[in-house]
Amino acid sequence: MFNRIMLAADGSEYSLKAAEKAIYLAKANPESKITVVHVVDELPSRSDVMDAEFQPRDIPEHRKAQIENVKNILKDSGVNFDVRHIFGDPGPALVGESLDMNADLILIGSRGLNTFQQMVLGSVSHKVAKRAKCPVMIVKE
């Protein structure tokens, strides 16, 4: 079964749906652990830079707070989990983190972009599914 479950989260409703699936899978296997991975893009926002406490490679607290809703649903479920906040371009960063943690499964939400939007914008879930070395579950609406 899946022991090392990586949950990609950004705090959106789509990542909450993926969290629900991760909880379902984790409850089926008492040995499993969910690692929530929150990717923060490399460029700091203006509010990050204006923060007197901001250090160049620190992830600001207000960015970490973006996934509080995901953490709360996991806490309430009683599953074993931890959280990692990392910098990077979301697609490659998630794939890299899955390799580093030797993930058995990646769960990621999907916004459901249409074909044109995927062609122009690309989608993080598509990039992850294409490059990951383990199974990827894309959770749709």
RACOR-V613438 format. One record per residue. N is the residue number from 0. PSI is psi in whole degrees, -180 to 180 (none if undefined). Layout:
N_PSI ; N_PSI
This chain:
0_-174 ; 1_114 ; 2_-38 ; 3_97 ; 4_123 ; 5_126 ; 6_113 ; 7_128 ; 8_140 ; 9_4 ; 10_-4 ; 11_168 ; 12_-29 ; 13_-37 ; 14_-26 ; 15_-40 ; 16_-39 ; 17_-36 ; 18_-39 ; 19_-41 ; 20_-40 ; 21_-42 ; 22_-45 ; 23_-47 ; 24_-40 ; 25_-35 ; 26_-22 ; 27_-14 ; 28_105 ; 29_-17 ; 30_-10 ; 31_155 ; 32_134 ; 33_130 ; 34_114 ; 35_125 ; 36_119 ; 37_117 ; 38_126 ; 39_128 ; 40_156 ; 41_-32 ; 42_120 ; 43_146 ; 44_169 ; 45_-40 ; 46_-32 ; 47_-47 ; 48_-35 ; 49_-19 ; 50_122 ; 51_-25 ; 52_-7 ; 53_126 ; 54_145 ; 55_-36 ; 56_12 ; 57_148 ; 58_119 ; 59_148 ; 60_-38 ; 61_-25 ; 62_-41 ; 63_-36 ; 64_-16 ; 65_-25 ; 66_18 ; 67_-38 ; 68_-36 ; 69_-45 ; 70_-40 ; 71_-42 ; 72_-35 ; 73_-43 ; 74_-47 ; 75_-28 ; 76_-22 ; 77_9 ; 78_160 ; 79_123 ; 80_160 ; 81_171 ; 82_137 ; 83_129 ; 84_126 ; 85_156 ; 86_152 ; 87_178 ; 88_123 ; 89_-50 ; 90_-62 ; 91_-35 ; 92_-41 ; 93_-42 ; 94_-45 ; 95_-43 ; 96_-37 ; 97_-36 ; 98_-43 ; 99_-39 ; 100_0 ; 101_51 ; 102_144 ; 103_-24 ; 104_141 ; 105_130 ; 106_132 ; 107_140 ; 108_160 ; 109_134 ; 110_-12 ; 111_46 ; 112_146 ; 113_175 ; 114_-43 ; 115_-45 ; 116_-40 ; 117_-39 ; 118_-43 ; 119_-47 ; 120_-30 ; 121_165 ; 122_143 ; 123_-44 ; 124_-39 ; 125_-43 ; 126_-41 ; 127_-48 ; 128_-36 ; 129_-33 ; 130_-14 ; 131_152 ; 132_0 ; 133_171 ; 134_146 ; 135_127 ; 136_115 ; 137_117 ; 138_118 ; 139_172 ; 140_none
